[in-house]
Amino acid sequence: MPSAEMTRKSVHEPEQVRPTKEDEVAAAASELIGGPLGRRALPGVTWWTPVRVIALVAIGMFALGMVQKLPCYDGAWFFGASSQYTHACYSDIPHLYQGRGFADGLVPYFDRLPGDMEYLEYPVLTGVFMEVASWLTPGSGSIQDQEQFYWMVNAGMLMICAAVIAVCTTRTHRRRPWDGLLVALAPAFALTATINWDLLAVALLAAAMLMWSRGRSLAFGVLLGLATAAKFYPFLLMGPLLVLCWRAGKWREFGTALLGAVGAWLAVNLPVMYFAPEGWAKFYSFSHDRGVDFGSVFLFISQWAKITITADTANTYALIMMAVVCLGMAAVTLTAPRRPRFAQLAFLIVAAFILTNKVYSPQYVLWLVPLAALARPRWRDFLVWQACEVAYFLGIWMYLAYTTSGDAHKGLPTEGYQLAIAVHLLGTLYLCAVVVRDIFMPERDVVRRAGDDDPSGGVLDGAADVFVLGAAAHPPRHAAHLDGPQVEWGGHRADTGEISP
């Protein structure tokens, strides 16, 4: 009978990292399906490849998230102000079908809306996504029927995005495909997937990360530009990429990516910017003018200290904090003993943006889930963070139930909601701290401990440094001992001896 060593599909195919061998939580959980992978197993000789398994799991979890919204679908969205909160099944999608003029056939950005919101307050590509869904929604029947159908159409389109995210994350690290299960099984991912349209930007960014890992700088830039046209935050990744390419001397690849991103963003935005400038600018003016809102550190401080923080004050402090974080990340990148992995810095910059923003909607966790799976693919830390996010998910809805239930006071009072915000902030900070520790102690990084350098880094993977500062400019003679295979990464390639344990 052939063994696994005798039946490799290709001598050029890298050996996969088995999470049940290196991760105690994955090993314990695998007992539900037969236990850890044995030494005589034959991975890769069945139809059930990691990509297919993870895609199906992601779709299944997304479907469970849709089921969780069933109480709202059956009436809580339409009857009773607080019932959609007590059932924790709120979604913006059905409410904005009529509230943003889609039910009346108004064209986003071009037609003025009745009420306080003159134009659609979403980026252009998200507006296109919303409009396409409205085209697929029948205009007959009651407005409730239309809103239900509109949510269902959007859910179907967002399910495709969820599958794309899972597949792209699975394929980004060639030797670690099973890390995609972190995305597919993330409980906060399933709970928040259909609250808003964030999955479109997340899917485009996940595809961009996959393209960069394959060394396709232009494709990465184009996809990043499209993601930025759907949500602002993806463009933040160009900052860490700039410093990484500076350290590795990969200026040509960075320039190609930047031109692709700017070109793709302009291709989407210029027509609307030219023909409907007031409607196009609404997203940016709304983002600037909105006050301190749910989930933010500013709301926590204002409620705890019983002070009022204006929008301008929050904008100023958020900008200062982000500037400090960016300078700190640049310093870390140029002084770390090994060049940080791209996914690590991508996670940190987006997490910093979330932590310093003046609003944290519960679906913003979707921005971080794929990046967290690439930056710190370890189940214990990932689940600790997810538990904090699920606690916040329940906390905000119970708080809104409390504020909308009148004298009945059903739900979570202000003090309880402050605790939920603190749990969210601390959970995210915890995962950030672990990632930063991995950067300064590469031997603790599970990706590098398995023998890789930067599998999501593309041209940065295995590249020598050309510009470093501080201690990184004078690396130790020998690399630290690791349990896995020894590799050279992101440093001067003079000597790669191994210290005995």
ABEGO torsion letter per residue (X at the ends): XBBAAAABABAABBBBBBAAAABAAAAAAAAAAGEBBBAABBBGABABBAAAAAAAAAAAAAAAAAAAAAAAAAGAAABEAAAAAAAGABBAAAAAAAAAGAAAGBBBGABBBBEABABBABBAAAAAAAAAAAAABBABEBAAAAAAAAAAAAAAAAAAAAAAAAAAAAAABAABAAAAAAAAABAAAAAAAAABAAAAAAAAAAAAAAAAAAGBAAAAAAAAAAAAAABAAAAAAAAAAAAAAAAAGBAAAAAAAAAAAAAAAAAAAAAAAAABAAAAAAAAAAAAABBBBBGBAAAAAAAAAGBBBBAAAAAAAAAAAAAAAAAAAAAAAAABABBBBAAAAAAAAAAAAAAABABBBAAAAAAAAAAAAAABBBAAAAAAAAAAAAAAAAAAAAAAAAAAAEAAGBEBBAAAAAAAAAAAAAAAAAAAAAAAAAAABAAABAAAAAGBBBAAAEAABGBBBABBBEAAABBBABBBBBABBBBBBGBBAABABBBBX
